[in-house]
């Protein structure tokens, strides 16, 4: 389903287990306006499904979505006029991925504080690792790529959100 006006994605597969579990996939044109639309669609999906995620995790996840869609729009639009965003939610984890048809495999860049850009994947990696998750880039069968991040729904032992501290 193409995003129009921030509409939430429709389920790609029926939920199993917990009521919030499932896989949702939507496509959007590789244009700048798709970045906030994708972020809002994922936020609305999490709310609608009642995903038990603390606010810090949701904010980190939404930042990841923004960075991944921005990268696809900026670097892959020439060969990939559409990007696909997938959200997979399990009982203990949530995974977001962005797929495009461009063959270039991005790498997380080292922080160069003299540059004004180029740190998006480094930021994605840092947010993911801080949450106790993993991220990677995979090639697709058609020569494109999928950049994904998976985060646990429960915080790591010993890590307490400042807003949730006792």
Buried (B, 14 or more C-beta within 10 A) or exposed (E): BEBEEEBBBEEBEEBEEBEBBBBBBBBBBBEEEBBBBBBBBBBBBBEEBEBEBBEBBBEBBBBBBBBBBBBBBEBBBEBBEBBBBBBBBBEEBBBBBBBBBBBEEBEBBEEEEEEEEEBBBBBBBBBBEEBBBBBEBEEEEEEBBBBBBBBBBEBEEEEEEEEEEE
